[in-house]
Amino acid sequence: MEMVVHPESGLSKATWTERDLDAMSFDSCQIHALAVTDDEGPPDGLSPEEFLEQSDIDDTAPSAVQLHLDLDYIVRRVEPPTPWRDVNFWVSPATLVFDCMDPISGDLHSMRLPPQMRRLQRVGPTHPGSSTWWHLEGDGFLLKFKAWGFTLHLRQPPRYGRRVLRMADRGGISFERRSFA
C-alpha cells in the first residue's frame, strides 16, 4: 500500500524524480524564477602547487552545472461539480532541479510573462549514469538541454484554490532543495 503524505490532495510523495515522469504533469505550472548554477571552482588562497592539484580535473567527468526552476506545481486539478464554475487546484511551491547539465539551447518566441510550462519531455534513449536530452516546453518558449536527471521538491503541502499561489503564501522565490515530507 502506497503511503499518502497529503491525504486531502491525494499526494503520495513530496520528492519526485525522472523515474516518475510518466506519472507527472507540468501543464500550466507557473514558473516564478530560474537559475543556472555551476561549481564555484577551487577555493581562493591556494598555493601554485595546490592550484595545479585542484585543476587536474577529468574532462569526461559529469558537468557541475544545474538548472533550477522555482514553480507552482499542480498536484491535482479539481473539476467543478456543476458546469460553468471555476476549476480549482491543489498547488504546491516547488523546486525543479536538473543535474549535470550540458549544452542548453532553445527558442523564446513571444514569451508570456510570467512563463507557464506546458510539458517536460525526455527525448531519445536513456542510459543509466549518462545524460539524456530534455525538452521543456511552455507558452512561447522551448528549452533543449542534456542532463542526467531531475528532482522535484515540493516545499510545502499543497494548497487548495487558484492555479498560481500568491508570493506571500509560497514564501517568496526559492530554490531550496528540501521537500516538506
Contact map, one row per residue, 1 for C-alpha under 8 A:
1110000000000000000000000000000000000000000000000000000000000000000000000000000000000000000000000000000000000000000000000000000000000000000000000000000000000000000000000000000000000
1111000000010000000000000000000000000000000000000000000000000000000000000000000000000000000000000000000000000000000000000000000000000000000000000000000000000000000000000000000000000
1111100000011000000000000000000000000000000000000000000000000000000000000000000000000000000000000000000000000000000000000000000000000000000000000000000000000000000000000000000000000
0111111001111000000000000000000000000000000000000000000000000000000000000000000000000000000000000000000000000000000000000000000000000000000000000000000000000000000000000000000000000
0011111001111100000000000000000000000000000000000000000000000000000000000000000000000000000000000000000000000000000000000000000000000000000000000000000000000000000000000000000000001
0001111111111000000000000000000000000000000000000000000000000000000000000000000000000000000000000000000000000000000000000000000000000000000000000000000000001100000000000000000000000
0001111111100000000000000000000000000000000000000000000000000000000000000000000000000000000000000000000000000000000000000000000000000000000000000000000000000000000000000000000000000
0000011111100000000000000000000000000000000000000000000000000000000000000000000000000000000000000000000000000000000000000000000000000000000000000000000000000000000000000000000000000
0000011111100000000000000000000000000000000000000000000000000000000000000011000000000000010000000000000000000000000000000000000000000000000000000000000000000100000000000000000000000
0001111111110000000000000000000000000000000000000000000000000000000000000000000000000000000000000000000000000000000000000000000000000000000000000000000000000000000000000000000000000
0001111111111100000000000000000000000000000000000000000000000000000000000010000000000000000000000000000000000000000000000000000000000000000000000000000000000000000000000000000000000
0111110001111100000000000000000000000000000000000000000000000000000000000000000000000000000000000000000000000000000000000000000000000000000000000000000000000000000000000000000000000
0011110000111111000000000000000000000000000000000000000000000000000000000000000000000000000000000000000000000000000000000000000000000000000000000000000000000000000000000000000000001
0000100000111111000000000000000000000000000000000000000000000000000000000000000000000000000000000000000000000000000000000000000000000000000000000000000011100000000000000000000000111
0000000000001111100000000000000000000000000000000000000000000000000000000000000000000000000000000000000000000000000000000000000000000000000000000000001111000000000000000000000000100
0000000000001111111100000000000000000000000000000000000000000000000000000000000000000000000000000000000000000000000000000000000000000000000000000000001110000000000000000000000000000
0000000000000011111110000000000000000000000000000000000000000000000000000000000000000000000000000000000000000000000000000000000000000000000000000000111100000000000000000000000000000
0000000000000001111110000000000000000000000000000000000000000000000000000000000000000000000000000000000000000000000000000000000000000000000000000000111000000000000000000000000000000
0000000000000001111111000000000000000000000000000000000000000000000000000000000000000000000000000000000000000000000000000000000000000000000000000000000000000000000000000000000000000
0000000000000001111111110000000000000000000000000000000000000000000000000000000000000000000000000000000000000000000000000000000000000000000000000000000000000000000000000000000000000
0000000000000000111111111000000000000000000000000000000000000000000000000000000000000000000000000000000000000000000000000000000000000000000000000000000000000000000000000000000000000
0000000000000000001111110000000000000000000000000000000000000000000000000000000000000000000000000000000000000000000000000000000000000000000000000000000000000000000000000000000000000
0000000000000000000111111000000000000000000000000000000000000000000000000000000000000000000000000000000000000000000000000000000000000000000000000000000000000000000000000000000000000
0000000000000000000111111100000000000000000000000000000000000000000000000000000000000000000000000000000000000000000000000000000000000000000000000000000000000000000000000000000000000
0000000000000000000010111110000000000000000000000000000000000000000000000100000000000000000000000000000000000000000000110000000000000000000000000000000000000000000000000000000000000
0000000000000000000000011111100000000000000000000000000000000000000000001100000000000000000000000000000000000000000011110000000000000000000000000000000000000000000000000000000000000
0000000000000000000000001111100000000000000000000000000000000000000000000000000000000000000000000000000000000000000111100000000000000000000000000000000000000000000000000000000000000
0000000000000000000000000111110000000000000000000000000000000000000000000100000000000000000000000000000000000000000111000000000000000000000000000000000000000000001000000000000000000
0000000000000000000000000111111000000000000000000000000000000000000000111100000000000000000000000000000000000000000111000000000000000000000000000000000000000000001100000000000000000
0000000000000000000000000001111100000000000000000000000000000000000000111000000000000000000000000000000000000000011110000000000000000000000000000000000000000000000100000000000000000
0000000000000000000000000000111111000000000000000000000000000000000011110000000000000000000000000000000000000000011110000000000000000000000000000000000000000000000000000000000000000
0000000000000000000000000000011111000000000000000000000000000000000011110000000000000000000000000000000000000000011000000000000000000000000000000000000000000000000000000000100000000
0000000000000000000000000000001111100000000000000000000000000000000011100000000000000000000000000000000000000000000000000000000000000000000000000000000000000000000000000000100000000
0000000000000000000000000000001111110000000000000000000000000000001111000000000000000000000000000000000000000000000000000000000000000000000000000000000000000000000000000000000000000
0000000000000000000000000000000011111000000000000000000000000000001110000000000000000000000000000000000000000000000000000000000000000000000000000000000000000000000000000000000000000
0000000000000000000000000000000001111100000000000000000000000000111100000000000000000000000000000000000000000000000000000000000000000000000000000000000000000000000000000000000000000
0000000000000000000000000000000000111110000000000000000000000000111100000000000000000000000000000000000000000000000000000000000000000000000000000000000000000000000000000000000000000
0000000000000000000000000000000000011111000000000000000000000001110000000000000000000000000000000000000000000000000000000000000000000000000000000000000000000000000000000000000000000
0000000000000000000000000000000000001111100000000000000000000001100000000000000000000000000000000000000000000000000000000000000000000000000000000000000000000000000000000000000000000
0000000000000000000000000000000000000111111000000000000000000000000000000000000000000000000000000000000000000000000000000000000000000000000000000000000000000000000000000000000000000
0000000000000000000000000000000000000011111000000000000000000000000000000000000000000000000000000000000000000000000000000000000000000000000000000000000000000000000000000000000000000
0000000000000000000000000000000000000001111100000010011000000000000000000000000000000000000000000000000000000000000000000000000000000000000000000000000000000000000000000000000000000
0000000000000000000000000000000000000001111111000000000000000000000000000000000000000000000000000000000000000000000000000000000000000000000000000000000000000000000000000000000000000
0000000000000000000000000000000000000000011111000000000000000000000000000000000000000000000000000000000000000000000000000000000000000000000000000000000000000000000000000000000000000
0000000000000000000000000000000000000000001111100000000000000000000000000000000000000000000000000000000000000000000000000000000000000000000000000000000000000000000000000000000000000
0000000000000000000000000000000000000000001111111110000000000000000000000000000000000000000000000000000000000000000000000000000000000000000000000000000000000000000000000000000000000
0000000000000000000000000000000000000000000011111110000000000000000000000000000000000000000000000000000000000000000000000000000000000000000000000000000000000000000000000000000000000
0000000000000000000000000000000000000000000001111111000000000000000000000000000000000000000000000000000000000000000000000000000000000000000000000000000000000000000000000000000000000
0000000000000000000000000000000000000000000001111111100000000000000000000000000000000000000000000000000000000000000000000000000000000000000000000000000000000000000000000000000000000
0000000000000000000000000000000000000000000001111111110000000000000000000000000000000000000000000000000000000000000000000000000000000000000000000000000000000000000000000000000000000
0000000000000000000000000000000000000000010001111111111000000000000000000000000000000000000000000000000000000000000000000000000000000000000000000000000000000000000000000000000000000
0000000000000000000000000000000000000000000000011111111100000000000000000000000000000000000000000000000000000000000000000000000000000000000000000000000000000000000000000000000000000
0000000000000000000000000000000000000000000000001111111100000000000000000000000000000000000000000000000000000000000000000000000000000000000000000000000000000000000000000000000000000
0000000000000000000000000000000000000000010000000111111110000000000000000000000000000000000000000000000000000000000000000000000000000000000000000000000000000000000000000000000000000
0000000000000000000000000000000000000000010000000011111110000000000000000000000000000000000000000000000000000000000000000000000000000000000000000000000000000000000000000000000000000
0000000000000000000000000000000000000000000000000001111111000000000000000000000000000000000000000000000000000000000000000000000000000000000000000000000000000000000000000000000000000
0000000000000000000000000000000000000000000000000000011111101000000000000000000000000000000000000000000000000000000000000000000000000000000000000000000000000000000000000000000000000
0000000000000000000000000000000000000000000000000000000111111000000000000000000000000000000000000000000000000000000000000000000000000000000000000000000000000000000000000000000000000
0000000000000000000000000000000000000000000000000000000011111000000000000000000000000000000000000000000000000000000000000000000000000000000000000000000000000000000000000000000000000
0000000000000000000000000000000000000000000000000000000001111100000000000000000000000000000000000000000000000000000000000000000000000000000000000000000000000000000000000000000000000
0000000000000000000000000000000000000000000000000000000011111110000000000000000000000000000000000000000000000000000000000000000000000000000000000000000000000000000000000000000000000
0000000000000000000000000000000000000000000000000000000000011111000000000000000000000000000000000001000000000000000000000000000000000000000000000000000000000000000000000000000000000
0000000000000000000000000000000000000000000000000000000000001111100000000000000000000000000000000001110000000000000000000000000000000000000000000000000000000000000000000000000000000
0000000000000000000000000000000000000110000000000000000000000111110000000000000000000000000000000011100000000000000000000000000000000000000000000000000000000000000000000000000000000
0000000000000000000000000000000000011110000000000000000000000011111000000000000000000000000000000011110000000000000000000000000000000000000000000000000000000000000000000000000000000
0000000000000000000000000000000000011100000000000000000000000001111100000000000000000000000000001111100000000000000000000000000000000000000000000000000000000000000000000000000000000
0000000000000000000000000000000001111000000000000000000000000000111110000000000000000000000000001110100000000000000000000000000000000000000000000000000000000000000000000000000000000
0000000000000000000000000000000001111000000000000000000000000000011111000000000000000000000000111100000000000000000000000000000000000000000000000000000000000000000000000000001000000
0000000000000000000000000000001111100000000000000000000000000000001111100000000000000000000000111000000000000000000000000000000000000000000000000000000000000000000000000000001000000
0000000000000000000000000000001111000000000000000000000000000000000111110000000000000000000011110000000000000000000000000000000000000000000000000000000000000000000000000000111000000
0000000000000000000000000000111110000000000000000000000000000000000011111000000000000000000011110000000000000000000000000000000000000000000000000000000000000000000000000000000000000
0000000000000000000000000000111100000000000000000000000000000000000001111100000000000000001111000000000000000000000000000000000000000000000000000000000000000000001110000000000000000
0000000000000000000000000100110000000000000000000000000000000000000000111110000000000000001111000000000000000000000000000000000000000000000000000000000001000000000000000000000000000
0000000000000000000000001101100000000000000000000000000000000000000000011111100000000000111100000000000000000000000000000000000000000000000000000000000000000000001000000000000000000
0000000010100000000000000000000000000000000000000000000000000000000000001111100000000000111100000000000000000000000000000000000000000000000000000000000000000100000000000000000000000
0000000010000000000000000000000000000000000000000000000000000000000000000111110000000000111000000000000000000000000000000000000000000000000000000000000000000000000000000000000000000
0000000000000000000000000000000000000000000000000000000000000000000000000111111000000011110000000000000000000000000000000000000000000000000000000000000000000000000000000000000000000
0000000000000000000000000000000000000000000000000000000000000000000000000001111100000011110000000000000000000000000000000000000000000000000000000000000000000000000000000000000000000
0000000000000000000000000000000000000000000000000000000000000000000000000000111110000111000000000000000000000000000000000000000000000000000000000000000000000000000000000000000000000
0000000000000000000000000000000000000000000000000000000000000000000000000000011111101111000000000000000000000000000000000000000000000000000000000000000000000000000000000000000000000
0000000000000000000000000000000000000000000000000000000000000000000000000000001111101000000000000000000000000000000000000000000000000000000000000000000000000000000000000000000000000
0000000000000000000000000000000000000000000000000000000000000000000000000000000111111000000000000000000000000000000000000000000000000000000000000000000000000000000000000000000000000
0000000000000000000000000000000000000000000000000000000000000000000000000000000111111000000000000000000000000000000000000000000000000000000000000000000000000000000000000000000000000
0000000000000000000000000000000000000000000000000000000000000000000000000000000001111100000000000000000000000000000000000000000000000000000000000000000000000000000000000000000000000
0000000000000000000000000000000000000000000000000000000000000000000000000000000111111110000000000000000000000000000000000000000000000000000000000000000000000000000000000000000000000
0000000000000000000000000000000000000000000000000000000000000000000000000000001100011111000000000000000000000000000000000000000000000000000000000000000000000000000000000000000000000
0000000000000000000000000000000000000000000000000000000000000000000000000000111100001111100000000000000000000000000000000000000000000000000000000000000000000000000000000000000000000
0000000000000000000000000000000000000000000000000000000000000000000000000000111100000111110000000000000000000000000000000000000000000000000000000000000000000001111000000000000000000
0000000000000000000000000000000000000000000000000000000000000000000000000111110000000011111000000000000000000000000000000000000000000000000000000000000000000011111000000000000000000
0000000010000000000000000000000000000000000000000000000000000000000000000111110000000001111100000000000000000000000000000000000000000000000000000000000000000111101000000000000000000
0000000000000000000000000000000000000000000000000000000000000000000000011111000000000000111110000000000000000000000000000000000000000000000000000000000000000111111110000000000000000
0000000000000000000000000000000000000000000000000000000000000000000000011110000000000000011111000000000000000000000000000000000000000000000000000000000001111110000000000100000000000
0000000000000000000000000000000000000000000000000000000000000000000001111000000000000000001111100000000000000000000000000000000000000000000000000000000001110100000010000100000000000
0000000000000000000000000000000000000000000000000000000000000000000001111000000000000000000111110000000000000000000000000000000000000000000000000000000111110000000000000000000000000
0000000000000000000000000000000000000000000000000000000000000000000111100000000000000000000011111000000000000000000000000000000000000000000000000000000111100000000000000000011110000
0000000000000000000000000000000000000000000000000000000000000000000111100000000000000000000001111100000000000000000000000000000000000000000000000000011110000000000000000000000000000
0000000000000000000000000000000000000000000000000000000000000000011110000000000000000000000000111110000000000000000000000000000000000000000000000000011100000000000000000000000000000
0000000000000000000000000000000000000000000000000000000000000000011100000000000000000000000000011111100000000000000000000000000000000000000000000011111000000000000000000000000000000
0000000000000000000000000000000000000000000000000000000000000001111000000000000000000000000000001111100000000000000000000000000000000000000000000011110000000000000000000000000000000
0000000000000000000000000000000000000000000000000000000000000111110000000000000000000000000000000111110000000000000000000000000000100000000000000011100000000000000000000000000000000
0000000000000000000000000000000000000000000000000000000000000011111000000000000000000000000000000111111100000000000000000000000000100000000000001111000000000000000000000000000000000
0000000000000000000000000000000000000000000000000000000000000010100000000000000000000000000000000001111100000000000000000000000000000000000000001110000000000000000000000000000000000
0000000000000000000000000000000000000000000000000000000000000000000000000000000000000000000000000000111110000000000000000000000000000000000000001100000000000000000000000000000000000
0000000000000000000000000000000000000000000000000000000000000000000000000000000000000000000000000000111111000000000000000000000000000000000000111100000000000000000000000000000000000
0000000000000000000000000000000000000000000000000000000000000000000000000000000000000000000000000000001111100000000000000000000000000000000000111000000000000000000000000000000000000
0000000000000000000000000000000000000000000000000000000000000000000000000000000000000000000000000000000111110000000000000000000000000000000011110000000000000000000000000000000000000
0000000000000000000000000000000000000000000000000000000000000000000000000000000000000000000000000000000011111000000000000000000000000000000111100000000000000000000000000000000000000
0000000000000000000000000000000000000000000000000000000000000000000000000000000000000000000000000000000001111110000000000000000000000000000111000000000000000000000000000000000000000
0000000000000000000000000000000000000000000000000000000000000000000000000000000000000000000000000000000000111110000000000000000000000000000110000000000000000000000000000000000000000
0000000000000000000000000000000000000000000000000000000000000000000000000000000000000000000000000000000000011111000000000000000000000000000110000000000000000000000000000000000000000
0000000000000000000000000000000000000000000000000000000000000000000000000000000000000000000000000000000000011111101000000000000000000000001110000000000000000000000000000000000000000
0000000000000000000000000000000000000000000000000000000000000000000000000000000000000000000000000000000000000111111100000000000000000000001100000000000000000000000000000000000000000
0000000000000000000000000000000000000000000000000000000000000000000000000000000000000000000000000000000000000011111100000000000000000000000000000000000000000000000000000000000000000
0000000000000000000000000000011100000000000000000000000000000000000000000000000000000000000000000000000000000001111100000000000000000000000000000000000000000000000000000000000000000
0000000000000000000000000000011100000000000000000000000000000000000000000000000000000000000000000000000000000011111110000000000000000000011000000000000000000000000000000000000000000
0000000000000000000000000011111000000000000000000000000000000000000000000000000000000000000000000000000000000001111111000000000000000000011000000000000000000000000000000000000000000
0000000000000000000000000111111000000000000000000000000000000000000000000000000000000000000000000000000000000000001111110000000000000001111000000000000000000000000000000000000000000
0000000000000000000000000111100000000000000000000000000000000000000000000000000000000000000000000000000000000000000111110000000000000001111000000000000000000000000000000000000000000
0000000000000000000000001110000000000000000000000000000000000000000000000000000000000000000000000000000000000000000011111000000000000001110000000000000000000000000000000000000000000
0000000000000000000000001100000000000000000000000000000000000000000000000000000000000000000000000000000000000000000011111100000000000111100000000000000000000000000000000000000000000
0000000000000000000000000000000000000000000000000000000000000000000000000000000000000000000000000000000000000000000000111110000000000111000000000000000000000000000000000000000000000
0000000000000000000000000000000000000000000000000000000000000000000000000000000000000000000000000000000000000000000000011111000000011110000000000000000000000000000000000000000000000
0000000000000000000000000000000000000000000000000000000000000000000000000000000000000000000000000000000000000000000000001111100000011110000000000000000000000000000000000000000000000
0000000000000000000000000000000000000000000000000000000000000000000000000000000000000000000000000000000000000000000000000111110000011000000000000000000000000000000000000000000000000
0000000000000000000000000000000000000000000000000000000000000000000000000000000000000000000000000000000000000000000000000011111000010000000000000000000000000000000000000000000000000
0000000000000000000000000000000000000000000000000000000000000000000000000000000000000000000000000000000000000000000000000001111101110000000000000000000000000000000000000000000000000
0000000000000000000000000000000000000000000000000000000000000000000000000000000000000000000000000000000000000000000000000000111111110000000000000000000000000000000000000000000000000
0000000000000000000000000000000000000000000000000000000000000000000000000000000000000000000000000000000000000000000000000000011111000000000000000000000000000000000000000000000000000
0000000000000000000000000000000000000000000000000000000000000000000000000000000000000000000000000000000000000000000000000000001111100000000000000001000000000000000000000000000000000
0000000000000000000000000000000000000000000000000000000000000000000000000000000000000000000000000000000000000000000000000000011111110000000000000001000000000000000000000000000000000
0000000000000000000000000000000000000000000000000000000000000000000000000000000000000000000000000001100000000000000000000000011011111000000000000111100000000000000000000000000000000
0000000000000000000000000000000000000000000000000000000000000000000000000000000000000000000000000000000000000000000000000111111001111100000000000111100000000000000000000000000000000
0000000000000000000000000000000000000000000000000000000000000000000000000000000000000000000000000000000000000000000000000111000000111110000000011110000000000000000000000000000000000
0000000000000000000000000000000000000000000000000000000000000000000000000000000000000000000000000000000000000000000000011110000000011111000000011110000000000000000000000000000000000
0000000000000000000000000000000000000000000000000000000000000000000000000000000000000000000000000000000000000000000000011110000000001111100001111000000000000000000000000000000000000
0000000000000000000000000000000000000000000000000000000000000000000000000000000000000000000000000000000000000000000011111000000000000111110001110000000000000000000000000000000000000
0000000000000000000000000000000000000000000000000000000000000000000000000000000000000000000000000000000000000000000011110000000000000011111011100000000000000000000000000000000000000
0000000000000000000000000000000000000000000000000000000000000000000000000000000000000000000000000000000000000000001111100000000000000001111111000000000000000000000000000000000000000
0000000000000000000000000000000000000000000000000000000000000000000000000000000000000000000000000000000000000011001111000000000000000000111110000000000000000000000000000000000000000
0000000000000000000000000000000000000000000000000000000000000000000000000000000000000000000000000000000000111111000000000000000000000000011111000000000000000000000000000000000000000
0000000000000000000000000000000000000000000000000000000000000000000000000000000000000000000000000000000001111110000000000000000000000000111111100000000000000000000000000000000000000
0000000000000000000000000000000000000000000000000000000000000000000000000000000000000000000000000000000001110000000000000000000000000011110111110000000000000000000000000000000000000
0000000000000000000000000000000000000000000000000000000000000000000000000000000000000000000000000000000111100000000000000000000000000011100011111000000000000000000000000000000000000
0000000000000000000000000000000000000000000000000000000000000000000000000000000000000000000000000000000111000000000000000000000000001111000001111100000000000000000000000000000000000
0000000000000000000000000000000000000000000000000000000000000000000000000000000000000000000000000000111110000000000000000000000000001110000000111110000000000000000000000000000000000
0000000000000000000000000000000000000000000000000000000000000000000000000000000000000000000000000000111100000000000000000000000000111100000000011111000000000000000000000000000000000
0000000000000000000000000000000000000000000000000000000000000000000000000000000000000000000000000111110000000000000000000000000000111100000000001111110000000000000000000000000000000
0000000000000000000000000000000000000000000000000000000000000000000000000000000000000000000000000111100000000000000000000000000011110000000000000111110000000000000000000000000000000
0000000000000000110000000000000000000000000000000000000000000000000000000000000000000000000000000111000000000000000000000000000000110000000000000011111000000000000000000000000000000
0000000000000000110000000000000000000000000000000000000000000000000000000000000000000000000000011110000000000000000000000000000000000000000000000011111100000000000000000000000000000
0000000000000011110000000000000000000000000000000000000000000000000000000000000000000000000000011100000000000000000000000000000000000000000000000000111110000000000000000000000000000
0000000000000011100000000000000000000000000000000000000000000000000000000000000000000000000001111000000000000000000000000000000000000000000000000000011111000000000000000000000000000
0000000000000111000000000000000000000000000000000000000000000000000000000000000000000000000001110000000000000000000000000000000000000000000000000000001111100000000000000000000011100
0000000000000110000000000000000000000000000000000000000000000000000000001000000000000000000111100000000000000000000000000000000000000000000000000000000111111000000000000000000001110
0000000000000100000000000000000000000000000000000000000000000000000000000000000000000000000111100000000000000000000000000000000000000000000000000000000011111000000000000000000111110
0000000000000000000000000000000000000000000000000000000000000000000000000000000000000000000111000000000000000000000000000000000000000000000000000000000001111100000000000100000000110
0000010000000000000000000000000000000000000000000000000000000000000000000000000000000000000100000000000000000000000000000000000000000000000000000000000001111110000000000000000000010
0000010010000000000000000000000000000000000000000000000000000000000000000010000000000000011110000000000000000000000000000000000000000000000000000000000000011111000000000000000000000
0000000000000000000000000000000000000000000000000000000000000000000000000000000000000000111100000000000000000000000000000000000000000000000000000000000000001111100000000000000000000
0000000000000000000000000000000000000000000000000000000000000000000000000000000000000001111000000000000000000000000000000000000000000000000000000000000000000111110000000000000000000
0000000000000000000000000000000000000000000000000000000000000000000000000000000000000001111000000000000000000000000000000000000000000000000000000000000000000011111000000000000000000
0000000000000000000000000000000000000000000000000000000000000000000000000000000000000001101000000000000000000000000000000000000000000000000000000000000000000001111110000000000000000
0000000000000000000000000001100000000000000000000000000000000000000000010100000000000001111000000000000000000000000000000000000000000000000000000000000000000000111110000000000000000
0000000000000000000000000000110000000000000000000000000000000000000000010000000000000000001000000000000000000000000000000000000000000000000000000000000000000000011111000000000000000
0000000000000000000000000000000000000000000000000000000000000000000000010000000000000000001010000000000000000000000000000000000000000000000000000000000000000000011111101100000000000
0000000000000000000000000000000000000000000000000000000000000000000000000000000000000000000000000000000000000000000000000000000000000000000000000000000000000000000111111100000000000
0000000000000000000000000000000000000000000000000000000000000000000000000000000000000000000000000000000000000000000000000000000000000000000000000000000000000000000011111111100000000
0000000000000000000000000000000000000000000000000000000000000000000000000000000000000000000000000000000000000000000000000000000000000000000000000000000000000000000001111111000000000
0000000000000000000000000000000000000000000000000000000000000000000000000000000000000000000000000000000000000000000000000000000000000000000000000000000000000000000011111111000000000
0000000000000000000000000000000000000000000000000000000000000000000000000000000000000000000110000000000000000000000000000000000000000000000000000000000000010000000011111111100000000
0000000000000000000000000000000000000000000000000000000000000000000000000000000000000000000000000000000000000000000000000000000000000000000000000000000000000000000000111111110000000
0000000000000000000000000000000000000000000000000000000000000000000000000000000000000000000000000000000000000000000000000000000000000000000000000000000000000000000000111111110000000
0000000000000000000000000000000110000000000000000000000000000000000001000000000000000000000000000000000000000000000000000000000000000000000000000000000000000000000000100111111000000
0000000000000000000000000000000000000000000000000000000000000000000001000000000000000000000000100000000000000000000000000000000000000000000000000000000000000000000000000011111100000
0000000000000000000000000000000000000000000000000000000000000000000111000000000000000000000000100000000000000000000000000000000000000000000000000000000000000000000000000000111110000
0000000000000000000000000000000000000000000000000000000000000000000000000000000000000000000000100000000000000000000000000000000000000000000000000000000000100000000000000000011111000
0000000000000000000000000000000000000000000000000000000000000000000000000000000000000000000000100000000000000000000000000000000000000000000000000000000010100000000000000000001111100
0000000000000000000000000000000000000000000000000000000000000000000000000000000000000000000000000000000000000000000000000000000000000000000000000000000011100000000000000000000111110
0000000000000110000000000000000000000000000000000000000000000000000000000000000000000000000000000000000000000000000000000000000000000000000000000000000011110000000000000000000011111
0000000000000100000000000000000000000000000000000000000000000000000000000000000000000000000000000000000000000000000000000000000000000000000000000000000001111000000000000000000001111
0000100000001100000000000000000000000000000000000000000000000000000000000000000000000000000000000000000000000000000000000000000000000000000000000000000000000000000000000000000000111
